[in-house]
Amino acid sequence: MSSLQQAISFLSGTGMLIALAVFVLGCLFHVIRYIGGLDAKKDRVAYGYHADRSVPGIFASIFKWLLPCATAGWRSAPLTTFIFFCMHAGCVLVPLFVAGHVVLLKSALGIEAGLPMLPLAVADVLAAVTIAGVLICAVRRLVSPFQKALTSGADWLILFLTGAPFVSGFLVRVCCPDSAELMLVHLVCGNLFLLLAPFTKLSHIVLFFMSRAQLGMEYAIKRGGQTRGGVFDW
Amino acid sequence: MKTASIKRIAFSLAVLAGILFLGQQAQADGDAPFIKIAKTGISAEKMPAVVLSHEAHIKHADDDCSVCHTEAEDKYLNIDTLAPAKRQGAVHAACASCHIQKGKGPLLAQCSSCHSQQRLANLDSKKK
């Protein structure tokens, strides 16, 4: 086997499993650290009380922020919301459900059961939309005065980490299906995403759920939450 | 230049072009015949069917047909006996392990090298 094929073999087998393990353990660490860092006295929220309100409050908050029109925050910026949701749909669905990834994971783990596979045409559209979304986010960071003031290297890093595997994978699909070199680039970018995600702002993959859960609890416990009809009386 | 000479040159160039074109076609079919791996239970919209060069595989199997034709000459890789849900995994494992062992042929990560939309289209157009 040539060194190129050895690299491909490693990065789509053992290397991929290592990156996946780092990703899962890193995200788990974030969850444990977040929950461990909750302090009823410092946060001034009685987390252990009013479970009949706080537990539904957790799920209400997470659920509403997962729908593009369910919160005032999303509704206040409809175009941005639309672009974000399109981009995130691809970001989540393509890595999990594209046929090649499902097959490689099954093979690496030695299992027969796997996630369902997306039709190739659907995966192509989602990937194209995600790439467009990442580019729009990048342009927005350069153009919008609010974004420019807040943007740092960490933000550019996650745009690169997300965009690179999508661009390289999309190129393999539409331009050069037989190119082993391009497939290696895709494998490197994909594994890099998994390895670095827990150490970058990509940790929002799990921390979104943590902060939404915490705020959902706080609003439910302190301010009545769903007892107010689910809408905060500003 | 005389008209006759121009005609001769043009004719020669045309013949040359024709030979080169046919030569290209022959090169493309150099590893013919191509065969399609069917009945794997995966719909075409999820992955185009695998089309492989039978000649190339005979060469690398050291003329031992039973490497792939495990049950009979007209069957391969136990596809008929396996449950549909297990076929894809079994075929991938069989093909990939031989490719790795021989150090030739695409790896599992090189999906489009075996699931080539181009070769499938060529095969389907030839059958018509």
Interface residues (C-beta under 8 A of the other chain):
Chain A: M1 Q5 I8 S9 L11 S12 A99 G100 V103 L104 K106 S107 E112 M117 L118 P119 L120 A121 V172 R173 P177 D178 A180 M183 L187
Chain B: I42 S43 E45 K46 M47 P48 A85 K86 Q88 G89 H92 A93 A96 I100 G103 L107 L108 A109 Q110 C111 S112 S113 S116 Q117 Q118
